Amino acid sequence: MIQVKPKSQARLAAIRLVAFDVDGVFTDGRFYLSDSGIESKAFCTLDGFGIRAIIKAGIQVAVISGRKSRAVEIRMQELGISNVALGCADKLQEFDRICDSLGLDKSECAYVGDDIPDLPLLQQVGFSVAVANSVAEVRQACDYTTTAPGGYGAVREVCDMILDAAVRR
């Protein structure tokens, strides 16, 4: 079981939507580009199980990325994530749109990021998470930093933490 501060436990229990960046969170931040221009990424199966479990528990999931990627579209569709926004120049604006469409307040949301473009969004949510391999500014700004790096179970760690808090409420 993941240990969080009691104050954080209450905020985690209120989470109704968890949103994730992709590159550096669902992946290790690298992508492979073939000579013919075909991109590929590696995803952790542990993370997929966590996403399916959190959706099954009734918690909404969103993915917001600055990059467009067919590989990401396919993987998120496989996982059953319907709120997917790729190629976002303004992640916070897209997050606001998702919250409005779901009738959620930002205090009921968590966001998981790893780099500077995630900071505006991380500063607006009820619970902010940095993956272990995040840049220092992101780790310092967040409520929690995962023990696992992006692409190696960090998403699963966050899902398990939120599910555990939901069970305790």
Residue frames relative to the residue before (quaternion, step in Angstrom):
aa qw qx qy qz dx dy dz
M 1.0000 0.0000 0.0000 0.0000 0.00 0.00 0.00
I 0.4101 -0.7088 0.5286 0.2236 3.56 -1.00 0.89
Q 0.2928 -0.7724 0.5440 0.1477 3.55 -0.85 1.01
V 0.0353 0.7654 -0.6414 0.0386 3.56 -0.89 1.00
K 0.6376 -0.5318 0.3963 0.3918 3.55 -1.24 0.46
P 0.6197 -0.5700 0.3800 0.3830 3.63 -1.05 0.67
K 0.6286 0.5293 -0.3364 0.4599 3.60 1.00 -0.79
S 0.6664 0.4890 -0.2910 0.4818 3.56 1.00 -0.82
Q 0.5894 0.5914 -0.3608 0.4155 3.58 1.07 -0.72
A 0.6567 0.5049 -0.3059 0.4693 3.59 0.98 -0.84
R 0.6597 0.4884 -0.3127 0.4781 3.59 0.97 -0.79
L 0.6322 0.5282 -0.3313 0.4600 3.60 1.02 -0.73
A 0.6508 0.5359 -0.3144 0.4364 3.57 0.97 -0.83
A 0.6734 0.4955 -0.2860 0.4682 3.59 1.20 -0.52
I 0.4762 0.7040 -0.4277 0.3077 3.62 1.24 -0.16
R 0.0783 -0.7968 0.5990 0.0096 3.56 -0.88 1.06
L 0.7594 0.1556 -0.1146 0.6212 3.56 1.36 -0.19
V 0.0379 -0.7547 0.6536 0.0421 3.55 -1.00 0.84
A 0.1251 -0.7938 0.5947 0.0244 3.54 -0.83 1.08
F 0.1739 -0.7981 0.5751 0.0456 3.52 -1.10 0.78
D 0.3951 -0.5897 0.6379 0.2987 3.48 -1.34 0.50
V 0.4413 -0.6987 0.4891 0.2791 3.62 -1.19 0.22
D 0.7730 0.3448 -0.2000 0.4936 3.58 0.38 -1.24
G 0.7886 0.2196 -0.2066 0.5358 3.56 -0.59 1.18
V 0.7067 0.3724 -0.2461 0.5490 3.60 1.28 -0.16
F 0.7463 0.2814 -0.1563 0.5826 3.59 0.69 -1.11
T 0.7562 0.2461 -0.1405 0.5898 3.57 1.22 -0.53
D 0.5938 -0.5667 0.4215 0.3855 3.57 -1.27 0.09
G 0.6400 -0.5544 0.3061 0.4352 3.56 1.28 0.24
R 0.6458 0.4859 -0.3315 0.4868 3.56 1.24 -0.16
F 0.0484 -0.7469 0.6556 0.0993 3.53 -1.29 0.34
Y 0.3625 -0.7256 0.5503 0.1982 3.50 -1.16 0.64
L 0.0918 -0.7919 0.6036 0.0102 3.54 -0.91 0.98
S 0.3138 -0.7756 0.5224 0.1644 3.56 -0.55 1.20
D 0.6880 -0.4666 0.3573 0.4258 3.57 -1.29 0.22
S 0.7013 0.4452 -0.2657 0.4894 3.58 1.15 -0.58
G 0.5996 -0.6220 0.3351 0.3758 3.58 1.28 0.26
I 0.4811 0.6539 -0.4461 0.3767 3.59 1.23 0.31
E 0.2652 -0.7821 0.5536 0.1075 3.53 -0.79 1.14
S 0.0202 0.7740 -0.6325 -0.0218 3.57 -1.13 0.63
K 0.1524 -0.7688 0.6184 0.0579 3.53 -1.26 0.59
A 0.3331 -0.7130 0.5738 0.2270 3.55 -1.24 0.42
F 0.1181 -0.7804 0.6130 0.0359 3.56 -0.94 1.00
C 0.4285 -0.6984 0.5184 0.2449 3.58 -1.11 0.72
T 0.4395 -0.7125 0.4800 0.2622 3.60 -0.77 1.02
L 0.5627 0.5871 -0.3920 0.4301 3.60 1.13 -0.52
D 0.6370 0.5312 -0.3187 0.4588 3.56 1.01 -0.83
G 0.6366 0.5462 -0.3230 0.4383 3.57 0.99 -0.84
F 0.6435 0.5112 -0.3222 0.4699 3.57 0.98 -0.82
G 0.6466 0.5261 -0.3144 0.4542 3.59 0.99 -0.83
I 0.6420 0.5173 -0.3182 0.4680 3.58 0.97 -0.85
R 0.6653 0.4974 -0.3111 0.4617 3.59 0.86 -0.89
A 0.6516 0.5221 -0.3117 0.4535 3.60 1.01 -0.79
I 0.6813 0.4830 -0.3004 0.4607 3.58 0.92 -0.85
I 0.6215 0.5153 -0.3364 0.4848 3.59 1.09 -0.69
K 0.6415 0.5295 -0.3173 0.4554 3.58 0.96 -0.86
A 0.6684 0.4978 -0.2867 0.4725 3.59 1.12 -0.68
G 0.5805 -0.6253 0.3613 0.3762 3.60 1.26 0.00
I 0.5265 0.5991 -0.4289 0.4242 3.58 1.23 0.29
Q 0.4356 -0.7087 0.4981 0.2447 3.56 -0.85 1.03
V 0.1476 -0.7695 0.6159 0.0822 3.57 -1.18 0.62
A 0.0269 -0.7778 0.6279 0.0060 3.54 -1.09 0.80
V 0.1749 -0.7422 0.6370 0.1130 3.51 -1.27 0.53
I 0.0039 -0.7899 0.6114 -0.0475 3.55 -0.83 1.06
S 0.0606 0.8190 -0.5613 0.1023 3.56 -0.55 1.18
G 0.4888 -0.6624 0.4917 0.2836 3.52 -1.15 0.62
R 0.7160 0.4092 -0.2349 0.5145 3.57 1.24 -0.40
K 0.3503 -0.6762 0.6000 0.2449 3.52 -1.25 0.54
S 0.1092 0.7915 -0.5924 0.1031 3.55 -0.97 0.84
R 0.4243 -0.6990 0.5175 0.2520 3.55 -0.79 1.01
A 0.6076 0.5578 -0.3513 0.4430 3.60 1.05 -0.72
V 0.6531 0.4948 -0.3085 0.4832 3.59 1.00 -0.80
E 0.6189 0.5413 -0.3458 0.4520 3.60 0.93 -0.84
I 0.6821 0.4920 -0.2875 0.4583 3.58 0.85 -0.98
R 0.6827 0.4880 -0.3010 0.4529 3.61 0.84 -0.95
M 0.6776 0.4838 -0.3104 0.4587 3.61 0.86 -0.84
Q 0.6087 0.5293 -0.3451 0.4799 3.58 1.10 -0.65
E 0.6299 0.5375 -0.3233 0.4581 3.61 0.98 -0.83
L 0.7143 0.4569 -0.2451 0.4701 3.57 1.03 -0.83
G 0.4941 -0.6837 0.4159 0.3397 3.60 1.25 -0.19
I 0.4190 0.6864 -0.4816 0.3484 3.58 1.19 0.51
S 0.1944 -0.8211 0.5291 0.0892 3.58 -0.52 1.16
N 0.6817 0.4396 -0.2827 0.5121 3.60 1.16 -0.48
V 0.2177 0.7722 -0.5528 0.2250 3.55 0.15 1.34
A 0.0111 0.7878 -0.6136 0.0520 3.56 -0.72 1.12
L 0.0200 -0.8113 0.5825 -0.0457 3.56 -0.48 1.24
G 0.7812 0.3009 -0.2390 0.4921 3.56 -1.14 0.64
C 0.3411 0.7702 -0.4730 0.2584 3.59 1.15 0.61
A 0.3061 -0.7375 0.5762 0.1742 3.56 -0.76 1.04
D 0.7776 0.1765 -0.0800 0.5982 3.59 1.14 -0.70
K 0.2491 -0.8135 0.5109 0.1232 3.57 -0.05 1.32
L 0.6340 0.5387 -0.3373 0.4406 3.59 0.99 -0.75
Q 0.6367 0.5177 -0.3295 0.4669 3.60 0.95 -0.80
E 0.6638 0.4916 -0.3021 0.4759 3.59 0.95 -0.85
F 0.6288 0.5324 -0.3236 0.4652 3.58 1.02 -0.79
D 0.6293 0.5293 -0.3224 0.4689 3.58 0.99 -0.85
R 0.6441 0.5209 -0.3164 0.4623 3.59 0.97 -0.86
I 0.6565 0.5010 -0.3099 0.4711 3.59 0.94 -0.86
C 0.6530 0.5096 -0.3160 0.4626 3.60 0.89 -0.90
D 0.6504 0.5139 -0.3131 0.4636 3.59 0.93 -0.88
S 0.6818 0.4959 -0.2995 0.4467 3.59 0.89 -0.90
L 0.7219 0.4053 -0.2350 0.5093 3.59 1.16 -0.59
G 0.4318 -0.7179 0.4452 0.3162 3.59 1.28 -0.10
L 0.4752 0.6788 -0.4254 0.3637 3.57 1.07 0.75
D 0.3812 -0.6647 0.5932 0.2469 3.50 -1.26 0.62
K 0.5978 -0.5931 0.3963 0.3658 3.60 -1.06 0.69
S 0.5929 0.5798 -0.3668 0.4215 3.60 1.13 -0.54
E 0.6649 0.4810 -0.2891 0.4929 3.59 1.27 -0.37
C 0.6639 0.5129 -0.2712 0.4718 3.55 1.32 0.13
A 0.1966 -0.7241 0.6467 0.1370 3.49 -1.32 0.53
Y 0.0940 -0.7701 0.6263 0.0762 3.55 -1.22 0.49
V 0.1859 -0.7704 0.6054 0.0740 3.53 -1.09 0.86
G 0.1071 0.8093 -0.5658 0.1164 3.56 -0.67 1.12
D 0.2965 -0.7812 0.5287 0.1490 3.52 -1.32 0.05
D 0.8105 0.2315 -0.1012 0.5284 3.61 1.13 -0.39
I 0.7862 -0.3924 0.2347 0.4158 3.54 -1.36 0.31
P 0.6579 0.5098 -0.3527 0.4277 3.69 0.83 -0.74
D 0.6337 0.5401 -0.3285 0.4459 3.62 1.22 -0.35
L 0.5008 0.7102 -0.4076 0.2806 3.61 1.16 -0.50
P 0.6610 0.5013 -0.3563 0.4299 3.68 0.71 -0.82
L 0.6740 0.4780 -0.2898 0.4830 3.58 1.00 -0.81
L 0.6409 0.5365 -0.3238 0.4433 3.61 0.93 -0.86
Q 0.6827 0.4969 -0.2810 0.4562 3.58 1.09 -0.69
Q 0.6849 0.5045 -0.2740 0.4487 3.61 1.26 -0.19
V 0.6679 0.5498 -0.2946 0.4061 3.60 1.18 -0.48
G 0.6460 -0.5405 0.3911 0.3709 3.53 -1.32 0.30
F 0.7890 0.0252 -0.0089 0.6138 3.58 1.16 -0.59
S 0.1282 -0.8165 0.5624 0.0240 3.56 -0.62 1.18
V 0.1065 -0.8042 0.5846 0.0096 3.54 -0.98 0.94
A 0.1668 -0.7357 0.6498 0.0926 3.52 -1.10 0.87
V 0.3843 -0.6738 0.5622 0.2867 3.58 -1.04 0.65
A 0.7043 -0.5193 0.2917 0.3863 3.56 -1.19 0.63
N 0.7451 0.3922 -0.2179 0.4935 3.59 1.02 -0.74
S 0.3138 0.7572 -0.5039 0.2725 3.59 1.21 0.52
V 0.5712 -0.5378 0.4714 0.4029 3.53 -1.30 0.27
A 0.6814 -0.5376 0.3213 0.3787 3.56 -1.17 0.69
E 0.6442 0.5408 -0.3350 0.4245 3.62 0.91 -0.87
V 0.6563 0.4974 -0.3078 0.4765 3.58 1.04 -0.74
R 0.6423 0.5167 -0.3296 0.4602 3.61 0.89 -0.86
Q 0.6737 0.5076 -0.2918 0.4510 3.58 0.95 -0.87
A 0.7008 0.4873 -0.2646 0.4488 3.59 1.06 -0.73
C 0.6871 0.5414 -0.2736 0.3999 3.60 1.18 -0.50
D 0.5805 -0.5875 0.4565 0.3309 3.51 -1.33 0.47
Y 0.8039 0.0623 0.0210 0.5911 3.56 1.11 -0.71
T 0.1419 -0.7467 0.6422 0.0997 3.55 -1.18 0.68
T 0.4462 -0.7056 0.4831 0.2639 3.57 -0.78 1.03
T 0.4764 -0.6293 0.5198 0.3268 3.55 -1.26 0.35
A 0.6818 0.4430 -0.2708 0.5153 3.58 1.16 -0.59
P 0.4244 -0.6854 0.5183 0.2853 3.59 -1.04 0.66
G 0.6626 -0.4874 0.3867 0.4170 3.55 -1.29 0.31
G 0.7868 0.2912 -0.2424 0.4872 3.53 -0.99 0.91
Y 0.7537 0.3317 -0.1732 0.5403 3.56 1.30 -0.17
G 0.7994 -0.3193 0.1437 0.4883 3.57 0.96 0.87
A 0.4093 0.7199 -0.4785 0.2920 3.62 1.19 0.10
V 0.6324 0.5218 -0.3340 0.4650 3.59 0.99 -0.81
R 0.6440 0.5215 -0.3155 0.4623 3.59 0.93 -0.87
E 0.6281 0.5436 -0.3295 0.4488 3.58 0.98 -0.85
V 0.6655 0.4887 -0.2966 0.4800 3.58 0.94 -0.88
C 0.6444 0.5188 -0.3231 0.4596 3.60 0.91 -0.88
D 0.6657 0.5029 -0.3015 0.4616 3.59 0.88 -0.92
M 0.6431 0.5297 -0.3150 0.4546 3.57 1.00 -0.85
I 0.6834 0.4734 -0.2822 0.4788 3.60 0.91 -0.90
L 0.6446 0.5124 -0.3194 0.4689 3.59 0.98 -0.80
D 0.6384 0.5231 -0.3231 0.4631 3.59 0.98 -0.81
A 0.6592 0.4982 -0.3056 0.4731 3.60 0.98 -0.82
A 0.6363 0.5350 -0.3227 0.4524 3.58 1.04 -0.79
V 0.6437 0.5205 -0.3105 0.4672 3.58 1.03 -0.79
R 0.6953 0.4985 -0.2691 0.4423 3.59 1.02 -0.81
R 0.5740 0.6319 -0.3938 0.3408 3.62 1.14 -0.45
